[in-house]
Amino acid sequence: MSNANGLLGSRVARSSGTARLALGDLLVIVGFLTVGELNHGVSPVESPLVVADTIAPFLAGWVVAAVVVGAYAPGANRTVKTAITRVAGAWIIAAAIGLALRSTPFFHGSSPWTFALVVTGFGVTFLAAWRGAVAVLR
């Protein structure tokens, strides 16, 4: 086993439970960002590429941040406190990455401070509620 596999293995538990948790996280992220687009008059049916372009930088940020913080590490959902702490930390980093990516010419939109507060706050709230519920129900 290489050092890279060892590090990844300590940060991501390879199990069906982890896969379900990751799917739930992605649904929460895509869901609240899509609702945000709808609130701004952008229809995912009429403008799917615009919505995808909004979501993509945050998903990229999530993939990096979730591994760095250990959001899928063994025991990441063992207690409600651990689950919420890990997912909140991961989302704060993911949102920062997503906001930085949106400030480049590769994605539409910009990152005014109001948007940064909204996307970070709602992301933490919805992901913490989801992960907290999973931890309670396990």
CORDA-V203248 format. One record per pair of residues at least 12 apart in sequence whose C-alpha atoms are under 10 Angstrom apart, sorted by the first residue. I is the first residue (numbers start at 1). J is the second residue. Records with the same first field share a line. If there is no record, write none. Layout:
I=J + J
This chain:
7=67 + 68
8=67 + 68 + 70 + 73
9=67 + 72 + 73 + 74
10=67 + 70 + 72 + 73 + 74
11=66 + 67 + 68 + 69 + 70 + 71 + 72 + 73 + 74 + 76
12=66 + 67 + 68 + 70 + 71 + 72 + 73 + 74 + 76
13=70 + 71 + 72 + 73 + 74 + 75 + 76
14=72 + 73 + 74
15=72 + 74
17=72
18=71 + 72 + 73 + 74 + 76 + 77
19=72
21=71 + 72 + 77 + 130 + 131 + 134
22=63 + 66 + 71 + 72
24=127 + 130 + 131 + 134
25=62 + 87 + 126 + 127 + 128 + 130 + 131
26=59 + 62 + 63 + 127
27=127
28=123 + 126 + 127 + 129 + 130
29=55 + 58 + 59 + 62 + 91 + 119 + 122 + 123 + 124 + 126 + 127
30=51 + 52 + 54 + 55 + 56 + 58 + 59
31=55 + 126
32=55 + 119 + 122 + 123 + 126 + 127
33=51 + 52 + 54 + 55 + 58 + 119 + 122 + 123
34=48 + 51 + 52 + 54 + 55
36=51 + 54 + 118 + 119 + 122
37=50 + 51 + 54 + 55
38=51
50=107 + 108 + 109
52=107
53=102 + 106 + 107 + 108 + 109
54=98 + 102 + 107 + 108 + 109
55=98 + 102 + 107
56=98 + 101 + 102 + 107
57=94 + 95 + 96 + 97 + 98 + 99 + 100 + 101 + 102 + 106 + 107
58=91 + 93 + 94 + 95 + 96 + 97 + 98 + 99 + 100 + 101 + 102 + 119
59=94 + 95 + 97 + 98
60=94 + 95 + 97 + 98 + 101
61=90 + 91 + 92 + 93 + 94 + 95 + 96 + 97 + 98 + 99 + 100 + 101
62=87 + 90 + 91 + 92 + 93 + 94 + 95 + 96 + 97 + 98
63=90 + 94
64=90 + 93 + 94 + 97
65=86 + 87 + 89 + 90 + 91 + 92 + 93 + 94 + 95 + 96 + 97
66=86 + 87 + 88 + 89 + 90 + 91 + 93 + 94
67=90
68=89 + 90 + 93
69=85 + 86 + 87 + 88 + 89 + 90 + 91 + 93
70=86 + 87 + 89 + 90
71=83 + 84 + 85 + 86 + 87 + 88 + 89 + 90 + 91 + 131
72=86 + 87
73=86
76=131 + 135
77=131 + 132 + 133 + 134 + 135 + 136 + 138
78=134 + 135 + 136 + 138
79=131 + 132 + 134 + 135 + 136 + 138
80=128 + 129 + 131 + 132 + 133 + 134 + 135 + 136 + 137
81=128 + 131 + 132 + 135
82=131 + 132 + 135
83=127 + 128 + 129 + 130 + 131 + 132 + 133 + 134 + 135 + 136
84=124 + 125 + 127 + 128 + 129 + 130 + 131 + 132 + 133 + 135
85=124 + 128 + 131 + 132
86=128 + 131
87=123 + 124 + 125 + 127 + 128 + 129 + 130 + 131 + 132
88=120 + 121 + 123 + 124 + 125 + 126 + 127 + 128 + 131
89=124
90=124 + 127
91=119 + 120 + 121 + 122 + 123 + 124 + 125 + 127 + 128
92=119 + 120 + 121 + 123 + 124
93=120
94=120 + 123
95=116 + 117 + 119 + 120 + 121 + 123 + 124
96=111 + 116 + 119 + 120
98=111 + 116 + 119
99=111 + 112 + 113 + 115 + 116 + 119 + 120
